[in-house]
Amino acid sequence: MHSLVTQDQIDTFQRDGVVLIKGLFKDHVETLRAGIARNMAEPGPYAAENLKEGEGGRFFDDYCNWTRISEFEDVIRNSPAAEVAADLMSSNKVQVFHDHVLVKEPGTSKPTPWHQDGPYYFVDGIQNVSFWSPMDPVKGASLRCVAGSHAWEKPVLPTRWLSETNFYPNEDEYMPVPDPDAEGMDVMEWEMEPGDAVAFNYGTLHGARGNTTETRRRAFSLRLVGDDARYVERAGPTSPPFPGHDMKPGQVLREDWFPVIYQR
């Protein structure tokens, strides 16, 4: 296994669906900061501002830009993230699913809503991992994850962040979005330095507090999949949508769009 990972961390990831990996991107922080700056100056088609009128600060996010922003591709291909992902997932290969940038400027009180990523995606399988890495020191605005939520019997209902409406029509197949703090769930949260990464399963419930500090909170996320990842149809449009992919249910994700970046 990679030197950044221990067997205990692998066991924790498998059991809890989340673990902290110190220094995963520590040698790539400046590259990622440059990529985020470029992303914000040149937003892609999925860029969003996630605040309602009258809410203070700025909450920017954008995804699926790694093929046009060279800094992101450099880090995806040359950082230890893919090998670490293979260890955590117990997978022989690792494919890129997508990248995601989330920036909360100082004075942004809006939290990132509690959600699971999996219900938004057209990917099925348990061998998957998201890395969430801050490019600024974080304390109160860090990612928060509910341990063990990836093993819940029902997925959490996906909703649109801004309108707070349901993402799919078949509501009975999902559980309502819980309030982990009020319900006494096991919420994992860490103080983090630039380049540290929270690794979590697509089924792990997570969110983040608002950024009421005087420091920006820039975060880079990388979503990867392993051996058992298969295309699955959802009841409505997925996010990211990847229009024109032409995949059929049960197929491995097409490697020309979702390249293999690590193979044992």
N, C-alpha and C positions, 0 to 999 in steps of 0.2 A: 504494500500500500504506500501511498505518497507520505512523505515525512510530515506534512501538515495534519495528517489524520491518524488517530489511534483506533484500535479495535473498540474501545469504550465509546468513542464518538459514533462509530458506525452502529453499534448496538443501540445507543441513545436515539439516533436518527430513525432507526427501524421501529423502535418502541414508541417514541413520542412524536415522530413526524417532524422534529425540529432539533437543530443543534447549532451552536456557535462555532465557526471556524476562524480562528484568529489569523490575521495577516494574509488571507487568501489572495487579495489584490494589492498587497502593500507595495509591490514593486511597479505597480501600474496606475497609481493614484493620479499622477499628473497627466498621464495619457487619457484617463477617463474624464478628468475634469475638463480637458480640452475638448473631448468628444461631446460632453454635456453642453458646454458653451456653444459649440457648433450646432448641436441639435436645437437648442433654444433660439439661436439666430436664424436657423433654417429648418423650421418645423416640418414634419412629414404630414401625410394626409390624415393620420389618426391622432394628431396632437389635440390636447384638450386643456381648457382652463376650468378647474373644478370648484369654482366658487359662485355662489348666487350673488345677485346684485345687493350691495350693501355689506357684504362680508369682507373683512379686512385681509390684507396680505395678498399672496399669490400662491396657487397650488397648480403647477404645470405638470402634465405628464404626456408622454409620447412613447410609441413602441414600434418595433419592426423597422429599425433604421440601420442595423449593423452592416447591411450590404452596400449602403451609400455613405456611411460615416466610417472612414478608414481607421480611426482611433478605436472604435468599438470592435471592428473585425480583428485588429491587431491583438487586443486583449483577449478576445474569445479564443483565438487560435494559439496564442503564445503564453497565456497565464496557466497556472496549474489547475484552473477550474474544472476542465474536462476530466482530468485524471482523478481529482478529488471526487467529482460527481460519480465516476464509475465505482469508486470505493464505497461511497455512501449508498448507492443504489444496488450494489452487488451485481453490476452489469458488465458485460464484455465490451459493449460499444456505447458511445455517447453521440447523440445527434443534437444539433442546435434546434430549438423550437423558436424562441424569439428573445429579443432584448427589450428592456423597459426602463425609461428614465422617469423619476419622480422628484420634483423640486418643490419644497415648501420654503418660501421666503420668510424672513423674520416677521412676527406679528400675524401669522396665519393661524387663527384659532381652530379652523375646521379640521376635525380628525379624518383620517382615512377610515371609511366604514369597515366594519367587520365583514369578512367574506372569505370564501374559498375560491382559489383560482380554477380548480378543475371543472366546475359546472359551466364556466364560460368557454372552455376549450373544446376542440373537436378531437381530443386525445383521450384514449382509454388505456388503463394499465397502472400498475403500482410503482414501476421503476421510473421515477421522475424526480426532479429536484429544481427548486428555485433558489438562486443565491441573491440576497438583498444586501448591498454593500454601500455604506455611507461614504461620501467623499469629504465629509466634515465630521469633527467629533460630535457625537450625539449622546444625550443623556435622556431628557424628557421626551424627545421626538423620535425615539428608536422604534423599530418594528416590534410588535407584540403578537405572540403566537399562543394558541391554546394547545397544550400538550395532549396528545392522544386523539385529537379531533379528526385526524385523517382516517381513523378506524370507526367513525360513527356509522350507524346503519343507513341513515339517509343523508344525502348531501344537503347543504344549506342553500336556500333559495337565492339565486343570483339576481341582483337588482342593479339598476342604473344609478351611478353614484350621485349625479346631480338632481335628477327628477325623483329618485327613490322609488321608481316603478319596477314591476317585475320584468325580468329579462325574457322569460319563457312563459307560455300560457298554461302548462301542465303543473300548476302549483302543488297539487296533492302529492307529487313525487318527491317533494322537497320538504325539509323542516324549516320553520321560520328562522329568520336571523336572530340569534340569541344575544343576550347582553352578558358577556362573560364575567364582568366585574360584579354585577348584581346577582348573578347565579353562582358565584363562588367557584368558577372554573380555574384550572391550573394555568395561569397566564405566565408565559416565559418572556422576559424582557432583559436586555443587557445594555450597559454603557459600552459604547463602541468607539474605536479609533478609525480614521480613514483607512480603508482597505480590509478591515474585518468584514466578515460576511455571516449573516444568518442563513443557514441552509434549511429549507423546509419543503415538505411534500405538497403537491398540488391540492391535496385534500385537507391540508392544515388550515384551520380558521385563523385569520390574522387581520390586523389593522394597525393603526398608528395614531398617536395623539397629534393634536395640532402643534405647530411650532411657535410657541410664545416666547422663545428666546430672542436674543439679538444677533444670532448667527444663522446663516443659510443652512438648510438641510438638503443637500444634493445626494440622491441615491441612484445607484445603477443596479438594475436587476437583470439576471441572466437565467432563462428558463431552458432546461435541458431534459432530454428523455433517453431512456435506455432500451434494453432488448425487447421488452414486452409492449412497447408503445404501439398502438394501433389507431387508425382513423375511426371515429365514431360519429354518427349523425346525431344532432341535437334537435329539439323541438322548434328551434328558431335560429336566427343568425348568431354565429359565434363571435367571440372577441378574443384575439384578433380574427378577422374574417377570412383572410387569405383567398380572395376571390379567384375563381378559375383554376383551383388546384386539381380538379378532376380525379380525386381519390374516391375509392369505394369503401364502405364499411368493412373493417377487418384487415385492411391493407396497412403495411408498414408505411410510415411517412416517407414520401418521395425524397430521395437523397439529393436530387438537384436543387430542391428548395430548402431542405432541412438536412444539411450535410453532416456526415459522420466526421467528428473532429477528434475522436479518440477510439482506438481499437486495441484490445489486449492482444 
